[in-house]
């Protein structure tokens, strides 16, 4: 009991000390020393986005790391076809075919690493594969999805009969003995030099048929270049031993040699400068939301003038693009909405002799990894483009760099440094339906800003 009273007394003394030592702070001190016109006030403005729908053609697909072969028919976007071109190289140099070599069999082995499809029923839908010989070199002049045309390969296929693929792990095709015989006529110089060999045997082109008639659906097959090889069995005379014998030659596809994916879309008819109800985001080189930021800047300039604001003094705290969508009746369709969309410009690169044009995400993508991610609770995509828009207001970005597409993002990490790189998604096909400008929940630019005094 005595101890308890001591503690109570000590607590009372401490409380009294705390109460008597409190100091009130006058938070208004100095407030009158700063003029009102020197105080930055943060405000918000919302602008309707002048979104169009435009094809993202001339998508760079050379050295993409994967071969994409397949076809898909969509009820909204129509037919999409993916085909691929690649080089075939002997596995050994200094080949000697012996005397009177005669081809006996020529086989192509393809391992399918992954598959892309919208509906489960299409996972194992039969697809008829075709293989042709290229008549054009694979080099920097064929860098884009639309670089190759039907005139760039021999129209007579070299795979025998029907090569039906049912969506399993691998496909084996018997190839033309006539073409195999041509390979057996390679000179010593062609066998010793890959470059000389490829000048004559330029490579192969592979595609599939779409589903017949009015059937919708389909599948894209994704193949690692290293997962393709060839065996050529032939009979010849071994002059040294004066005997007939069989020999086998291997050919392969290299992941450091050029490969090119060709994409063809039939969604051009959906292009629009004023889409009211729906805005489509189509994967690969298909149709996508398109924004000319000259139009955005014109809107902002008119707004600034109406509010007696000097736009050159605008400080952008945050510029957010919101693209709302409606939850589809079939909830499984959400699986095929891209997890991340962002703003891309088409930037020139390469050299003066071999110029290139690539879709590049604007710099804001790298400020945090989830930028442009889908918000499944609020039903919109949110893209933070604060730095990009600030530079536009300051006239640091002009010309073609103000013409942008909204497209799915492909992220890749460097295994050694951990650095994350961002590219336009040019391998997986996807689809999303966003709200158009005539909808209640329409695309907007949400601007949080202040104005310098």
C-alpha positions in Angstrom: 0.0 0.0 0.0 2.9 2.4 0.8 4.6 1.7 -2.5 1.3 2.3 -4.4 0.9 5.8 -2.8 4.5 6.8 -3.6 3.9 6.0 -7.3 0.6 8.0 -7.3 2.4 11.0 -5.7 5.2 10.8 -8.3 2.7 10.6 -11.2 0.8 13.7 -9.8 4.0 15.7 -9.6 5.0 14.7 -13.2 1.6 15.6 -14.6 1.7 19.0 -12.8 5.2 19.6 -14.3 4.0 18.7 -17.8 1.0 21.0 -17.5 2.9 24.0 -16.3 5.7 23.5 -18.9 3.4 23.6 -22.0 4.1 26.5 -24.4 1.5 27.6 -26.9 2.8 28.5 -30.4 1.3 31.4 -32.3 1.1 30.0 -35.9 0.1 33.3 -37.3 3.5 34.9 -36.5 5.1 36.3 -39.7 2.0 35.6 -41.9 1.6 39.2 -42.8 5.2 39.6 -44.0 4.7 37.6 -47.3 2.6 39.4 -50.0 -0.4 37.5 -51.2 0.9 37.5 -54.8 4.0 35.5 -53.6 2.1 32.6 -52.1 1.8 29.6 -54.4 -1.7 28.2 -54.5 -2.1 24.6 -55.7 -5.2 24.1 -57.8 -6.8 21.4 -60.0 -8.2 21.6 -63.5 -9.7 18.9 -65.6 -9.6 18.8 -69.4 -11.4 16.6 -71.9 -8.7 14.6 -73.8 -8.8 15.0 -77.6 -8.3 11.3 -78.1 -8.4 9.7 -81.6 -7.9 6.1 -82.8 -5.0 5.5 -85.1 -3.0 2.5 -86.4 0.4 2.0 -84.8 2.0 0.7 -88.0 5.7 0.5 -88.7 6.2 -1.2 -85.4 9.9 -2.3 -85.0 9.9 -6.1 -84.8 13.4 -7.1 -85.8 15.4 -8.8 -83.1 12.4 -9.0 -80.8 13.7 -12.2 -79.2 10.6 -14.3 -80.1 9.1 -15.6 -83.3 5.3 -15.0 -83.4 3.2 -17.2 -85.7 -0.6 -17.4 -85.8 -3.9 -15.8 -86.7 -6.9 -14.5 -84.7 -10.3 -13.2 -85.8 -11.9 -10.8 -83.4 -15.6 -9.7 -83.5 -14.6 -6.1 -83.1 -11.1 -5.8 -84.6 -11.3 -8.3 -87.4 -8.4 -10.5 -88.6 -4.9 -10.3 -87.2 -2.1 -12.4 -88.8 1.3 -12.9 -87.4 4.1 -14.5 -89.5 7.8 -14.6 -89.1 11.1 -14.6 -91.1 14.4 -16.1 -89.9 17.8 -17.3 -91.1 18.9 -20.9 -91.2 22.6 -21.6 -90.6 24.7 -24.8 -90.9 25.8 -26.1 -87.5 29.3 -26.8 -88.8 31.6 -25.0 -91.2 33.9 -26.4 -93.9 31.2 -28.9 -94.9 32.2 -31.6 -97.4 29.2 -33.4 -98.8 31.1 -36.2 -100.5 30.6 -37.3 -104.1 27.1 -37.3 -105.7 25.2 -36.3 -102.5 21.5 -37.1 -102.7 19.0 -35.8 -100.2 17.0 -38.5 -98.4 15.0 -36.5 -95.8 14.9 -32.9 -94.6 13.0 -32.2 -91.3 12.2 -29.0 -89.4 11.7 -29.3 -85.6 9.9 -26.5 -83.8 9.4 -26.3 -80.0 6.6 -23.8 -79.1 7.6 -22.1 -75.9 4.3 -20.3 -75.2 0.9 -19.6 -76.7 -1.4 -16.6 -76.7 -5.2 -16.9 -77.0 -8.4 -15.2 -75.8 -10.7 -18.2 -75.4 -9.9 -21.6 -73.8 -11.4 -23.4 -76.8 -8.7 -21.9 -79.0 -5.8 -23.3 -77.0 -5.8 -26.5 -79.1 -7.5 -25.3 -82.3 -5.8 -26.9 -85.3 -3.6 -24.5 -87.4 -2.1 -25.3 -90.8 1.6 -24.2 -91.0 3.3 -23.1 -94.2 7.1 -22.6 -94.7 8.5 -20.7 -97.7 12.0 -19.5 -98.8 12.9 -15.9 -98.5 13.9 -13.9 -101.6 15.0 -10.8 -99.7 17.9 -10.4 -97.3 17.1 -9.9 -93.6 18.9 -6.8 -92.7 18.3 -3.3 -91.3 16.1 -2.4 -94.3 13.4 -4.8 -93.0 13.1 -3.6 -89.4 9.3 -3.2 -89.1 6.2 -5.3 -88.9 5.2 -4.1 -92.4 8.6 -4.2 -94.0 8.1 -7.6 -95.7 5.5 -8.2 -98.4 4.2 -11.3 -100.1 6.7 -10.6 -103.0 9.6 -11.2 -100.6 9.2 -14.9 -100.4 8.7 -17.7 -102.9 5.0 -18.5 -103.1 5.7 -22.2 -103.4 5.9 -23.7 -99.9 8.6 -26.1 -99.0 6.9 -28.1 -96.3 5.3 -31.3 -97.6 1.6 -32.0 -97.3 -0.3 -30.5 -94.4 1.6 -29.5 -91.3 -1.2 -29.3 -88.8 -0.3 -28.0 -85.3 -2.8 -28.7 -82.6 -1.3 -26.4 -79.9 1.0 -28.9 -78.2 4.6 -28.4 -77.3 6.3 -29.1 -80.6 5.8 -29.5 -84.3 7.8 -31.6 -86.8 7.6 -30.8 -90.6 9.0 -32.6 -93.6 10.6 -30.2 -96.0 11.2 -30.3 -99.7 13.9 -32.6 -100.9 14.4 -30.3 -103.9 15.3 -27.5 -101.5 17.5 -29.9 -99.5 19.3 -30.7 -102.7 20.0 -27.0 -103.2 21.6 -26.9 -99.8 23.8 -29.9 -100.7 25.2 -27.8 -103.6 26.6 -25.2 -101.3 30.2 -24.3 -102.2 33.1 -24.5 -99.9 33.1 -20.7 -99.6 29.4 -20.7 -98.7 30.0 -23.4 -96.1 32.9 -21.5 -94.6 31.2 -18.1 -94.3 27.8 -17.5 -92.8 27.5 -14.2 -94.6 28.3 -15.8 -98.0 25.9 -18.7 -97.2 23.1 -16.3 -96.4 23.6 -14.3 -99.6 22.4 -17.4 -101.4 20.1 -19.1 -98.8 18.5 -16.0 -97.4 16.2 -17.7 -94.9 12.7 -19.0 -94.3 9.3 -17.5 -93.8 6.6 -19.2 -91.7 2.9 -18.5 -91.3 -0.4 -20.1 -90.6 -3.9 -20.0 -92.0 -6.7 -18.3 -90.0 -9.8 -20.2 -89.0 -12.0 -20.9 -92.0 -15.1 -19.0 -93.0 -16.9 -17.0 -90.4 -15.3 -18.8 -87.4 -13.9 -16.4 -84.9 -10.9 -17.0 -82.6 -7.5 -18.4 -83.1 -4.1 -18.5 -81.4 -0.6 -17.0 -81.6 2.4 -19.3 -81.1 5.5 -17.8 -79.5 8.7 -19.5 -80.4 12.3 -19.0 -79.2 14.6 -18.8 -82.2 16.9 -21.3 -80.5 14.1 -23.8 -80.3 14.1 -24.4 -84.1 16.6 -26.8 -85.8 16.8 -28.9 -89.0 18.2 -32.2 -89.9 19.2 -33.1 -93.5 20.0 -36.7 -94.1 21.6 -37.6 -97.4 23.4 -40.4 -99.2 26.7 -40.0 -101.0 29.9 -41.8 -102.0 32.8 -41.7 -99.6 35.6 -41.7 -102.2 38.4 -42.4 -99.6 36.8 -45.7 -98.7 34.9 -46.2 -102.0 31.6 -46.9 -100.3 28.1 -45.5 -100.3 27.1 -44.0 -96.9 24.5 -41.9 -95.2 25.4 -38.6 -93.4 23.5 -36.1 -91.4 23.8 -32.3 -91.3 22.3 -30.0 -88.7 21.0 -26.4 -89.3 19.8 -24.0 -86.6 18.3 -20.6 -86.0 20.5 -18.2 -84.1 19.2 -15.7 -81.5 21.9 -13.2 -82.5 21.0 -13.2 -86.2 18.1 -11.1 -87.6 14.6 -12.4 -87.1 11.5 -10.4 -88.1 7.9 -10.7 -87.1 5.3 -9.5 -89.7 1.9 -8.4 -88.4 -1.1 -7.6 -90.5 -4.3 -6.0 -89.1 -7.7 -5.4 -90.6 -8.7 -2.8 -88.0 -7.8 0.2 -90.2 -11.6 0.9 -90.8 -12.0 1.8 -87.1 -9.6 4.7 -87.3 -11.4 7.9 -86.1 -10.6 11.5 -85.2 -13.6 11.7 -82.8 -14.5 8.3 -81.3 -17.6 8.8 -79.1 -18.5 5.4 -77.6 -15.5 3.1 -77.7 -11.8 3.5 -78.0 -9.9 0.3 -78.7 -6.4 -0.6 -77.6 -5.2 -3.3 -79.9 -2.0 -5.2 -79.4 1.0 -5.6 -81.7 0.7 -3.1 -84.6 -3.0 -2.6 -84.3 -5.3 0.4 -83.6 -4.7 2.4 -80.5 -5.6 5.7 -78.7 -3.8 8.6 -80.3 -3.2 12.0 -78.8 -1.7 15.0 -80.6 -0.4 17.2 -77.7 -0.6 20.2 -80.0 -4.3 19.9 -79.4 -3.8 19.5 -75.7 -1.6 22.6 -75.6 -4.2 24.6 -77.5 -6.8 23.6 -74.9 -4.5 24.6 -72.1 -3.6 27.9 -73.7 -7.3 28.8 -74.1 -8.0 27.9 -70.5 -5.1 30.0 -69.3 -6.2 33.0 -71.2 -9.8 32.6 -69.9 -8.4 32.5 -66.3 -6.0 35.4 -66.9 -3.1 33.1 -66.3 0.4 33.3 -67.9 0.9 29.7 -69.1 4.6 30.1 -69.2 4.6 30.5 -65.4 2.6 27.2 -64.9 4.2 24.8 -62.5 2.8 21.3 -63.0 2.7 19.3 -59.8 0.9 16.3 -61.5 -0.5 15.7 -64.9 -2.6 12.5 -64.9 -4.3 10.9 -68.0 -7.3 8.9 -67.0 -8.8 6.4 -69.5 -12.0 4.9 -68.0 -13.5 1.6 -69.1 -16.7 -0.3 -68.4 -16.5 -3.7 -66.7 -17.4 -6.3 -69.5 -20.4 -8.5 -69.1 -18.1 -11.5 -69.5 -15.7 -10.9 -66.6 -13.2 -13.3 -68.1 -12.5 -10.7 -70.8 -10.7 -8.6 -68.2 -7.9 -11.2 -68.3 -6.9 -9.8 -71.7 -6.8 -6.1 -70.7 -3.2 -5.0 -70.6 -2.0 -4.6 -67.0 -0.1 -1.4 -67.9 -0.5 1.2 -70.7 1.6 4.2 -71.3 2.3 7.1 -73.7 4.7 6.5 -76.7 6.2 8.7 -79.3 7.9 7.7 -82.5 11.5 8.8 -82.3 14.2 8.7 -85.0 17.4 6.8 -84.3 20.0 4.7 -86.0 22.6 6.2 -88.3 22.4 8.5 -91.3 22.9 5.5 -93.6 20.5 3.2 -91.8 17.9 5.5 -90.0 15.3 3.8 -87.8 12.1 4.9 -86.1 11.1 3.4 -82.8 8.1 3.7 -80.4 9.6 5.1 -77.2 7.8 5.6 -73.9 8.0 9.1 -72.6 10.4 9.6 -69.7 7.8 9.6 -66.9 7.4 5.8 -67.3 10.7 5.2 -65.4 9.8 7.3 -62.3 7.8 4.5 -60.8 7.2 1.0 -62.1 3.4 1.0 -61.7 2.9 4.1 -63.8 0.1 3.5 -66.2 -1.3 0.5 -64.4 -4.9 -0.5 -64.6 -7.0 0.4 -61.6 -9.5 -2.4 -61.3 -11.5 -0.8 -58.4 -12.0 2.6 -60.0 -12.2 1.2 -63.6 -9.6 3.3 -65.3 -6.0 3.5 -66.4 -3.9 6.2 -64.8 -0.9 7.6 -66.6 1.3 10.2 -64.8 3.0 12.4 -67.5 3.9 15.4 -65.4 7.4 15.9 -66.7 6.4 15.4 -70.3 3.6 17.9 -70.1 5.7 20.4 -68.3 8.3 20.3 -71.1 5.5 20.8 -73.7 4.3 23.9 -71.8 7.9 25.2 -71.7 8.3 24.5 -75.5 11.1 22.0 -74.8 9.2 19.3 -76.7 7.9 20.1 -80.2 7.2 18.6 -83.6 6.8 14.8 -83.9 7.5 14.2 -80.2 4.1 15.7 -79.5 2.3 13.0 -81.5 1.6 10.0 -79.1 0.1 6.6 -79.0 -1.2 4.9 -75.9 0.0 1.3 -75.9 0.8 -1.7 -73.7 4.1 -1.8 -71.9 6.8 -4.5 -72.0 9.1 -4.5 -69.0 12.5 -6.2 -69.0 15.0 -6.3 -66.1 18.8 -6.5 -66.4 19.7 -9.6 -64.4 23.1 -8.0 -63.3 22.3 -4.4 -62.6 18.6 -4.8 -61.8 17.8 -1.9 -64.1 14.3 -2.0 -65.6 13.8 -1.2 -69.3 10.5 -0.3 -70.9 9.4 -1.1 -74.5 6.2 -1.2 -76.4 4.7 -4.6 -76.2 5.5 -6.2 -79.6 5.1 -9.9 -78.9 1.8 -10.6 -77.0 -1.5 -9.7 -78.6 -4.0 -8.0 -76.3 -7.3 -6.0 -76.4 -9.0 -3.4 -74.3 -12.1 -1.3 -74.8 -12.0 2.1 -73.3 -14.7 4.7 -73.0 -15.0 7.2 -75.9 -15.4 11.0 -75.6 -19.2 10.8 -75.7 -19.4 8.7 -72.5 -20.2 10.1 -69.1 -16.9 8.6 -67.8 -14.7 9.9 -70.6 -10.9 10.3 -71.0 -9.6 13.3 -69.2 -6.4 15.1 -68.2 -6.4 15.9 -64.5 -4.0 18.8 -63.9 -2.7 19.7 -60.5 -0.7 23.0 -60.8 0.5 26.2 -59.3 1.4 29.5 -61.0 4.7 31.3 -60.3 4.2 34.9 -59.2 
